[in-house]
Amino acid sequence: MVLYIVGLIVGGLIVGLLARLLHPGKDSMSIWMTIALGAVSMLIAGLVVKPLIGIGGGIITAIIVAIILLAIYGRVARHGTSGRGFATR
């Protein structure tokens, strides 16, 4: 179990860094957010993408998923929780 967690952290770091390198634009993420991004991407690639599409949960698929998640994160972080669109009275 410990080796699985260590592998998830190291793999998450590698996948997260590669996704941030390949995704255009500035990302103001901490190293822990980068690890979490990569780890979640690896889990999504292995548990969701592989059964649905049939292609492996390998590093390329995890990087593609990480880039998609990074784009979503960038959009959410850019807009933040300013309350636009909601009644503030």
NUKOL-59575 format. One line per field, with one value per atom (N, C-alpha, C, CB): chain; z, y negated, x negated. Coordinates in Angstrom, 2 decimals. Glycine has a CB too. Layout:
cadena: A ...;
up: Z ...;
north: Y ...;
east: X ...;
END
This chain:
cadena: A A A A A A A A A A A A A A A A A A A A A A A A A A A A A A A A A A A A A A A A A A A A A A A A A A A A A A A A A A A A A A A A A A A A A A A A A A A A A A A A A A A A A A A A A A A A A A A A A A A A A A A A A A A A A A A A A A A A A A A A A A A A A A A A A A A A A A A A A A A A A A A A A A A A A A A A A A A A A A A A A A A A A A A A A A A A A A A A A A A A A A A A A A A A A A A A A A A A A A A A A A A A A A A A A A A A A A A A A A A A A A A A A A A A A A A A A A A A A A A A A A A A A A A A A A A A A A A A A A A A A A A A A A A A A A A A A A A A A A A A A A A A A A A A A A A A A A A A A A A A A A A A A A A A A A A A A A A A A A A A A A A A A A A A A A A A A A A A A A A A A A A A A A A A A A A A A A A A;
up: 0.00 0.00 0.00 1.20 0.76 0.83 -0.54 1.91 -1.20 -2.53 -3.54 -3.01 -3.41 -4.29 -4.10 -4.02 -2.86 -2.57 -3.05 -1.06 -2.81 -3.29 -4.81 -2.78 -5.46 -6.92 -7.45 -7.41 -6.75 -7.15 -7.02 -6.31 -5.97 -5.77 -6.84 -4.36 -7.05 -8.05 -9.46 -7.96 -9.77 -11.09 -11.28 -11.28 -10.21 -10.28 -10.53 -9.01 -9.91 -10.14 -11.58 -9.20 -12.11 -13.49 -14.47 -13.81 -14.32 -15.22 -15.09 -14.93 -13.86 -13.64 -14.25 -12.16 -14.08 -14.65 -16.18 -14.15 -16.75 -18.21 -18.76 -18.65 -18.07 -18.51 -18.43 -17.67 -17.34 -17.22 -18.26 -15.82 -18.63 -19.67 -21.04 -19.71 -21.32 -22.63 -22.76 -22.91 -21.64 -21.68 -21.78 -20.42 -22.80 -22.95 -21.87 -24.34 -21.55 -20.57 -19.23 -20.39 -18.36 -17.04 -16.05 -16.56 -15.28 -14.26 -12.91 -14.54 -12.03 -10.70 -9.71 -10.23 -9.88 -9.02 -8.15 -9.86 -6.94 -6.08 -6.52 -4.59 -5.96 -6.30 -5.84 -5.67 -4.73 -4.23 -5.14 -2.81 -5.70 -6.66 -7.95 -6.97 -8.34 -9.52 -9.30 -9.85 -8.12 -7.80 -7.79 -6.43 -7.17 -7.12 -8.53 -6.26 -9.37 -10.76 -11.48 -11.51 -11.36 -12.01 -11.45 -11.88 -10.13 -9.51 -9.91 -7.99 -9.89 -10.29 -11.77 -10.04 -12.58 -14.01 -14.24 -14.75 -13.46 -13.60 -13.18 -12.77 -12.11 -11.67 -12.70 -10.31 -13.25 -14.27 -15.51 -14.64 -15.93 -17.12 -16.91 -17.47 -15.72 -15.45 -15.17 -14.31 -14.49 -14.05 -14.95 -12.69 -15.67 -16.46 -17.96 -16.12 -18.41 -19.85 -20.42 -20.13 -19.74 -20.26 -20.47 -19.31 -19.50 -19.73 -20.80 -18.43 -20.90 -21.86 -23.29 -21.48 -23.48 -24.83 -25.21 -24.97 -24.24 -24.52 -24.68 -25.74 -24.71 -24.79 -23.38 -25.56 -23.26 -21.96 -21.06 -22.15 -19.81 -18.83 -18.67 -17.49 -19.77 -19.75 -19.52 -21.02 -19.59 -19.27 -20.30 -19.19 -21.56 -22.59 -22.32 -24.01 -22.02 -21.71 -20.44 -21.53 -19.44 -18.20 -18.46 -17.15 -19.34 -19.66 -20.39 -20.51 -21.31 -22.02 -21.04 -23.12 -20.13 -19.11 -18.23 -18.24 -17.87 -17.03 -17.72 -16.64 -19.03 -19.77 -19.78 -21.22 -19.94 -19.90 -18.51 -20.26 -17.45 -16.10 -15.80 -15.09 -16.36 -16.17 -16.84 -16.72 -18.00 -18.68 -17.86 -20.10 -17.32 -16.47 -15.21 -16.08 -14.59 -13.39 -13.70 -12.82 -14.81 -15.19 -15.40 -16.45 -16.00 -16.23 -14.89 -17.17 -14.01 -12.71 -11.86 -11.97 -11.84 -11.02 -11.55 -11.00 -12.85 -13.45 -13.07 -14.97 -13.10 -12.79 -11.29 -13.48 -10.57 -9.13 -8.65 -8.55 -7.43 -6.85 -6.61 -5.52 -7.66 -7.53 -7.34 -8.74 -7.59 -7.40 -8.61 -6.23 -9.72 -10.92 -11.36 -12.03 -11.73 -12.19 -11.08 -12.85 -9.85 -8.72 -8.09 -7.69 -7.54 -6.84 -5.55 -6.55 -5.33 -4.15 -3.13 -4.55 -3.24 -2.30 -1.06 -2.91;
north: 1.19 0.00 -1.25 0.00 -1.23 -2.38 -2.62 -2.17 -1.55 -1.70 -2.25 -0.37 -1.89 -2.41 -3.93 -1.71 -4.37 -5.80 -6.56 -6.03 -6.02 -6.67 -6.72 -5.91 -5.64 -5.63 -6.62 -4.24 -6.78 -7.75 -9.18 -7.57 -9.43 -10.76 -11.06 -10.88 -10.12 -10.34 -10.41 -9.22 -9.47 -9.49 -10.73 -8.26 -11.15 -12.37 -13.59 -12.55 -13.64 -14.75 -14.78 -14.65 -13.63 -13.56 -13.94 -12.14 -13.34 -13.63 -15.10 -12.69 -15.60 -16.99 -17.97 -17.27 -17.72 -18.61 -18.57 -18.23 -17.38 -17.29 -17.99 -15.82 -17.86 -18.53 -20.04 -18.09 -20.53 -21.97 -22.47 -22.32 -21.65 -22.02 -22.11 -21.02 -21.18 -21.12 -22.06 -19.72 -22.46 -23.34 -24.79 -23.13 -25.52 -26.91 -27.80 -27.44 -28.86 -29.81 -29.66 -29.65 -30.64 -30.64 -29.90 -32.09 -29.01 -28.27 -28.59 -26.72 -29.14 -29.47 -28.39 -30.89 -27.21 -26.07 -25.73 -24.85 -25.30 -24.82 -23.43 -24.82 -22.97 -21.63 -20.57 -21.38 -20.83 -19.87 -19.80 -20.24 -20.93 -20.93 -20.22 -22.38 -20.37 -19.68 -18.17 -20.15 -17.73 -16.30 -15.79 -16.03 -16.56 -16.16 -16.09 -17.13 -17.06 -17.06 -15.80 -18.31 -15.47 -14.29 -13.00 -14.26 -12.92 -11.71 -11.48 -11.80 -12.54 -12.42 -12.03 -13.75 -12.60 -12.27 -10.81 -13.16 -10.30 -8.90 -7.99 -8.59 -8.37 -7.57 -7.61 -8.07 -8.78 -8.89 -8.09 -10.37 -8.21 -7.48 -5.98 -7.88 -5.52 -4.08 -3.50 -3.78 -4.27 -3.73 -4.08 -4.22 -5.19 -5.64 -5.51 -7.09 -6.04 -6.09 -4.70 -6.98 -3.89 -2.56 -1.69 -1.85 -1.57 -0.74 -1.32 -0.58 -2.63 -3.24 -3.17 -4.68 -3.52 -3.62 -2.38 -4.85 -1.76 -0.56 -0.82 0.09 -2.09 -2.37 -2.44 -3.69 -2.20 -2.01 -3.22 -1.62 -2.95 -4.00 -4.40 -3.56 -4.48 -4.79 -6.25 -4.37 -6.58 -7.94 -8.95 -8.00 -8.57 -9.49 -9.84 -8.88 -8.84 -9.09 -9.94 -7.75 -9.67 -10.44 -11.89 -9.81 -12.13 -13.49 -14.23 -13.49 -13.55 -14.18 -14.55 -13.24 -13.63 -13.91 -15.07 -12.65 -15.11 -16.18 -17.54 -15.89 -17.57 -18.83 -19.31 -18.66 -18.39 -18.76 -19.30 -17.55 -18.61 -19.07 -20.40 -18.03 -20.60 -21.86 -23.01 -21.74 -22.76 -23.79 -24.14 -23.33 -23.13 -23.37 -24.14 -22.04 -23.73 -24.42 -25.88 -23.69 -26.11 -27.48 -28.35 -27.46 -27.80 -28.56 -28.87 -27.78 -27.89 -28.10 -29.07 -26.76 -28.91 -29.77 -31.20 -29.22 -31.37 -32.70 -33.45 -32.61 -32.76 -33.41 -33.46 -32.69 -32.50 -32.48 -32.40 -33.69 -32.79 -32.79 -34.22 -31.97 -35.02 -36.44 -36.68 -37.20 -35.66 -35.81 -36.38 -36.67 -36.52 -37.02 -36.07 -37.23 -36.64 -35.81 -35.42 -34.60 -35.72 -35.40 -36.69 -34.53 -36.65 -37.80 -38.01 -37.62 -39.23 -39.48 -40.34 -40.15 -40.48 -41.30 -40.56 -41.80;
east: -0.82 0.00 -0.86 0.93 -1.96 -2.85 -3.50 -3.94 -3.91 -4.51 -3.51 -5.06 -2.24 -1.21 -1.07 0.13 -1.07 -0.94 -2.17 -0.74 -3.35 -4.58 -4.58 -5.83 -4.17 -4.09 -3.08 -3.73 -1.97 -0.96 -1.49 0.31 -2.25 -2.83 -3.89 -3.45 -4.80 -5.86 -5.28 -6.93 -4.38 -3.74 -2.90 -2.89 -2.20 -1.41 -2.27 -0.62 -3.43 -4.35 -4.82 -5.54 -5.20 -5.68 -4.58 -6.21 -3.39 -2.28 -1.86 -1.08 -1.78 -1.38 -2.37 -1.24 -3.67 -4.68 -4.66 -6.05 -4.50 -4.45 -3.21 -4.46 -2.09 -0.86 -1.02 0.34 -1.63 -1.84 -2.83 -2.34 -3.80 -4.76 -4.10 -5.92 -3.19 -2.54 -1.35 -2.10 -0.75 0.42 -0.04 1.32 0.41 -0.03 0.57 0.35 -0.13 0.36 -0.32 1.84 -0.04 -0.65 0.25 -0.91 -0.36 0.37 -0.26 0.34 0.52 0.00 0.44 0.49 -0.13 0.21 -0.99 0.64 -0.70 -1.78 -2.21 -1.33 -3.29 -3.78 -2.78 -5.17 -2.09 -1.10 0.11 -0.67 0.51 1.62 1.20 2.07 -0.06 -0.56 -0.54 -1.99 -0.97 -0.94 0.50 -1.62 1.40 2.81 3.40 3.62 3.07 3.54 3.09 3.03 1.82 1.29 1.87 -0.20 2.02 2.55 4.01 2.43 4.80 6.21 6.29 6.97 5.43 5.41 5.06 4.42 4.10 3.73 4.88 2.48 5.58 6.72 7.85 7.22 8.13 9.18 8.80 9.43 7.55 7.11 7.20 5.68 6.88 6.88 8.26 5.99 9.09 10.37 11.55 10.67 11.47 12.61 12.34 12.95 11.22 10.95 10.71 9.74 9.93 9.61 10.85 8.67 11.76 12.95 13.89 13.72 13.98 14.90 14.40 15.15 13.14 12.59 11.79 11.72 11.19 10.42 8.94 10.94 8.55 7.12 6.56 6.84 5.31 4.69 4.73 3.31 4.53 4.42 2.97 5.01 2.25 0.83 0.55 0.20 -0.72 -1.15 -0.64 -2.66 -0.55 -0.05 1.41 -0.20 2.22 3.63 3.75 4.39 2.92 2.96 2.55 2.03 1.59 1.17 2.29 -0.11 2.96 4.08 5.19 4.63 5.51 6.53 6.07 6.82 4.78 4.25 4.34 2.80 4.09 4.20 5.64 3.68 6.58 8.00 8.36 8.91 7.92 8.20 7.51 7.74 6.31 5.60 6.33 4.18 6.90 7.69 8.93 8.09 9.58 10.75 10.35 11.44 9.25 8.76 8.42 7.53 7.77 7.41 8.62 6.57 9.64 10.87 11.57 11.82 11.63 12.28 11.46 12.45 10.15 9.29 9.29 7.85 9.40 9.40 10.67 9.27 11.81 13.07 13.32 14.21 12.80 12.93 14.36 12.28 14.55 15.89 16.32 15.93 16.30 16.63 18.11 16.14 18.91 20.34 21.05 20.60 20.36 21.00 22.09 19.99 23.20 24.30 25.25 23.77 24.87 25.72 26.22 24.96 27.39 27.94 27.15 29.45 26.69 25.87 26.60 24.57 27.89 28.64 28.97 29.90;
END
